[in-house]
Amino acid sequence: MNAFIQKFSLVFRDVTLRKRVIFTVGALAVFRLLAHIPIPGVDVNQLKAYFAQNELLGVMNLFSGGGFSNLSIVMLGVGPYITGSIIMQLLTIMFPKLKALQQDEGEAGKAKFSQYSRLLTLPLALIQAFGFLLLLSRQGIVTALSPFEFAVNVIIVAAGSVLLMWLGELMTEFGVGNGTSMIIFSGIVAAIPKAITNISNTFEPSQVPLYVAFIAIAAAVIYAVVFVTEAERPIPVTYAKQVRGSKVFGGVSTYLPLRINQAGVIPIIFALSLLLFPQMIFNFMGNSTNATLLNIASVGKGILANEWIYGGAYFLLVFLFTYFYTAVTFDPKQISENLQKSGAFIPGVRPGMPTAEYLSKIVTRITLVGALFLGFIAVLPYIIKAFMGSGGQGFAIGGTSLLIVVSVVLDLIKKLDAQISMRQY
């Protein structure tokens, strides 16, 4: 506790850290203000009724940071930006030039790669804004608008998403933590007081065991997420001795830490983003007058309504994205080359390609544990809901929110520790 108080006081005594924290808080305050400015022509009563019975909107509200629940000008949140990032990461597999741009050309290549993701965000935001507004207008939630007014709303919503993307990147550069994650995190945290109020208003003494069970499960999930996120496999590394003049350098033994779950919460965000697409398409097709499209939409909705199928797809996507994101962010060949250039080696392993193969094998094994754990934790709420028979998807969304919150808090603490360490040096 004393260490925490000491770090907290250091954050506010240091001018640079204090400015970063204040900037982050100010940016989040701007986001929360934008999230409460609705687009023109919203029927609030229709929106509440439709929101209560539609699972898709609940997940969309998670990614928008709470902006979708009242159809604000930032109702899409950072969803288009996340989708654009997923598409760009997938394209690196098909186009080696993109992978080389991201990994081999240094900061300039990474900046250009990020710029492509930003440019892709705009058309995705326009498409999503058009699709959702058309769907909501057909449901009577957005009142009848002229073509010009409808086009203005589409532009406003798309611009709101691009604005949030820009705000998130500003927070990453001038604030503390990852800006995109902080936006999602702030929306989840902002919904806690309302959730507590709803629970207190509907409280019944007979439900006390249920609440206790949920609290115990949440505590166990938090502990498990923290434990696995912090767990690492140390790889011993030895630096060869070098003689320069009369002095001897090197000969030091250290270790290379490989995390069990290097991807963090990114696979869950990616998986949910992909699962949104078929739901959006089937909902859009369900409002068509074509009999074939209506049948396809009905079958698709029926498949996605099956929680075992949905949960299985969710688990599989989280599992695959954990491996995919780890492969993108961790390059054994590059690490092997860096070790060789600095005169370091892994005891018992030859430098060069054998070292890269050894690291690749270790990462593949430990990522299996991380991917299985992350997938299980992601679908755990669905498993509990299936056995307990609770309707709706609120608890499932709550489980995903819990994962995101814990991961973002851990990342934020690490970033603050890094800033404090830099200050001390």
N, C-alpha and C positions, 0 to 999 in steps of 0.2 A: 504493500500500500504506500509506503514511504517513497519507494522508487517511482511509482506512478505519479505521486504528488510532485516529486522533484522534476520529472520529465514535463509535466503539465506547466510548472512554473518556468521551466527553461523555454518552452514554446513561446510564452508571452513575454519573456524578457528579451529574447532575440528579435531584433527589428525585422529581419528578413522573414523569419518563420511567422511572426505576428502578421505581417502583411499578407503572406500566403494564406493563412487561416482566415483572415478578414475577407480577402478576395473570394475564397471558396464560399464562405457564409453569405456574402453579398450576392454572388452568382446564383446560389440556390434560392435565395429570397426572390430574385428576379424571376427565376423559373416557377416558383410557387405562385407568384403574382400572375404570370402568363397563363398558368394552368387553371385559373379561375375566371378568365375572360372568355365567355362562350362565343361561338360563331353566330351570325344572325339567323333568326328563324327556327330556333329550337323549341320543341314542345317538351317541357320539363317532365310532365306527368307521363307522357308516352315513353320518354327516355328511361325513366325509372322502372316502368313496367317491363320494357323490353330488356333492359340491363339485368333485371333480376332473373330472367329465364334463359339468358343466352350465355353459354360458357365462353364463346369466342371473345366477347367483349370484356370478360373478366381477365383473360390473358392479355388482351390488348391494353387494358387499363394498367396492368403490371408494367409493361414496357413503356407506356407513356408517362409513367410516374404519377398516375392518378389523373392525368389530363383528359382521358377518354370518358370518364364517368359523367362529365358535364359538357362534353363536346366542345372543349376549349380550342383556342387557336393553335395550341400545341398538342392536339389530340393524338397525333401519330407518334409523338415522343421521339425517341432515338431509334425507333424500329427500322425505318428506311436505311439509316446509316449502318446499323448492325447487319441488315440484309445485304447491303452493298459490300460490307467488309467480308461477309461469308462468301459472296460470289467471287470477289477478288482472290480470296484464299483458295477457293476451288479452282480458279483459273490458273493458279501457279502450278497445279498438277499437270494440266493440259498444255501449258505454254512454258517451256523452260526459260525463255527470255524474261518472263515476269518473275520467275523464281530467282534468276540471276540478278534482276533489278533489285529485288528485296534483300537478298543476302550478300551479294558480292560487290555491290557498288557503294557501300558505306551509307553515311547519313543522307547523301544526295539521292541515292537510289531509293531509300526508305521514304524520303519526302515525296519523291515522284510517285511512288506506289500509293502512298496515303492520298495524294492529290487525285489519283484515278478513282479511289474509293469515294472521295467527296463528290466528284463529278457524276458518279453513278447514283449517288444518293438523290439527286434532284429528279431524274425521270422516275425513279422508284417512288418517291414521295408524291409526285403528280398522279401516278397510276393508282397508288393506294388511296389517296385523297378522293379521286374520282370514283373509285369503286365503293368506298365506304359511304360517301355522301349520297351516291345513287341508291345504294341499298337502304340507307336510313330514310331517304325521302320517300321511297316506295312503302316503307313501314309507317309513314305518317309522323315520324319523329322530327324530321326537318320539314317545315311547312313548304307548300308549293312555291317554287321560285322560278323566275324567268330564266331563260338560258344565260343571259348576262350575269344575273345574280348568282346562279349556280357556278359559273366559271370563276367569278370573283371569290366565292367560298373555297373552291378547289385551290386557287392560287394562294389564298390566305393560309389554308391548312398546310400546303406544301412549304410555303415560306416559313411557317412556324417550326416545321421539322428541321429545315436547313438552319434556322436560327438556333435551335437547340444543339445541333451538331457543332456549330461555331462556338456556342457557349461552353459546351463540354470540352472542346479542344483548348479553349482559353483557360478553363479550370485545370486541365492537365498540365499546361505550360506554366501558368502563373499561380496556381493554387496548390492544393495538397491532394494526392490520390489521382485515380483515373476519373476524368470528368464524366464520361458516359456512364460508368458504374455509379458514380455519386448521384447522378440525376435519377436513375432507377431507384437507388437506395433512399433518396429523400422522399420520393413518392410513396414508397412502402412505409417508411417511418411516419410520414404525415397521416397515413390512414389508421395508425394505431389508436389515437384517442377516440376516433369514431367507432372503431371495433370494440373498445372497452366500454363505451357508452351503450352500444347495442347489446352487449352481453349483460351489463348491469340492468338494463331495462327488461330483458327477457329471462332474468335469472330465476331458476327454480331450485329449491333445496335438493330435489331428487336427481338433479344433474351434477351435483358436486363430484361424485366419483368419476364422471366423464371428464370434467374440467381438470381434475387431479391427474388423470391418465394422460390427457393432452399435454399438460405442463411437464410431466415426467418424460414423455416421448420427446418433447421439444428440447429439454435439457440434455437428454441422451444424444440427440442429433447434433446439438451445438458442440458437445464434448467430442463426439466422433469426428465432426468436420474439422475442428481445431487440431485434433490429434493427427489426422491423416494429412491435413494441409501442411503441418509443421514437420511431419516425418520425412526423413531423407536417408539415402543410402550413400555413405561416405566411400569414395574411391581413393585409396592411398596414392599419393604422387610424391616423387622424389626428384629434387633438382641436382643435376650432375655438378661435381666440383669443377671450378674453373680457376686457373692460376693466371693472375695478371700482375706481372712484376713480382713483388715479394708478398703479395696478398692473395689469399684463397677465398673465392666466392662460391656460393652454392653449398651443396651437401645437406640442404634442409629438407626435411620430410613434412609434408602437409597432406591435405585431402581435398578432393573435388566433390562437393555435395550435390547429389542428384535427388531431387524431390520425388516422392511417390506420386504426387498429383501436381505436375508442373502446369497443367492447363487451368487450374483454379475453377472458377464458376463459368468460364467461357463456354464449355460444351453444353451446359444447360441452357444458356441464352441462345446459342446457335440452334439447339434442338427445338426449343419452343418457337423460334422464328420460322423454322421450316414447317413445323406442324400447323402454323397459322395459315399457310398458303392454301392447302386443300380445303380447310374450313371456310376461308374467305370465298374460294371459287364455288363451293357447293351452296353457300348461302346466297351468292349472287345468282347462280343458276336456278335456285329455288323460287325466285321471283319472276322467272321467265314464263311466257305463255306457250312455249314449245313443249309438247308432250314428252319428247325424247329427253330434252334437257331436264325436265322435271323428274323423270324416272331416274336419270343418272344422279341428280342431286339427292333424291330420296335414298337411293342405295348407298351413296357416299356418306350421307349423314348417319345412316344406320350403322355403317361400319365404324365410323368414328365415335358413335355413341356407345359402342361396346367398350367398356373400360379396360377389359383384358387386352383387346387389340390395340387400343390407344396407348395403354401403359406399356405393352410390349414394344410398340414402335418408338415410344419415348425413351425406353431403356436402351434399345438398339442404337438410336441416334446419339444419345449421350455417350454410350460406349465407343462408337466409331469416331465421334468428334473429339473425344479425349485423346485417342491415338493420332488423329489427324492434326490437331492443334499442337500436340507434343512434337510430331514430326516436322511441323513448320517452324516451330520456335527453337528446337534443339537439333543442332547439326553436328553429329559425332565426328564427321570428317574435318570440319573446321576446327573443332576443339582439339582434335588430334594434331592438326597442323600447328595450332598455337602452342601446344605443349612442346612439340618438337623444336619450334623456333626459339622458345625460351629455355631450352636445355632441360626440360622436365620429361619424366617418363613414369609409367605405371610399373611397379616392380613385378617381374615375371612376364611382362607383355612387351613385345618388340614395338618400337616407335613406328609411326606411319599408319598404313592401312590396317595391320593387326590391332592397333590401339583403337582405331575407329570402329572396327568390327566388334571388339570387346565392349566398348561403350554402348554401341547399338544394341547388343544382346542384353546388357544390364538394363538399359532404358526400356526395352520391350518387355522384360519380365516385371519390373516394378510398376510400369504403366498399366499392366494387366490388373494389378491389385487396385491401383487408383481408379481405373475405368469401371471395374466391377463395383467398387464402393460408391463412386459417384452416381452410377446408374441405379444402384439399389436405393440410395438415399433419395434420389429424384422420384422414384416410383413408390416409395414407402407409404406416402399419404394415400395413394390409390389402393394399395393393398389393405391398409387399415380401413379405408372407407368401404371396400368390398366386403370385408368380414363383419364390420359393424353395421353395414346397411344404411349409412347416412347419405342422404340425397344431396345433389348439388356438387359443385366443384370448389366450393370455398376453401375447404380444408386442404385440397390438393394444391390450389394456388398459394395458400398459406405456407405449405411445406416448401414450395419453390422460393417463395419470398424469404423464408428463414435461411435457406441456403445462400441466397444472394446477399442478405444482410450480414451474415457471419463472414462470408468471404470478403466482402467490401471492407468491413471493420478490420479484419486481419491485414488486408493490403494497406489500409490507411495507417495502421499502427506501424507497419514496416517502413512506409514512406516517411513518417514522422521520425522514427528512429534513425533512418538514413540521414535526414536533414540535421538532426541533433548531432550525429557523429561527425558530419562535415563541419559543423560549427565548432566542435571541440578540437578537431584537427587544425 
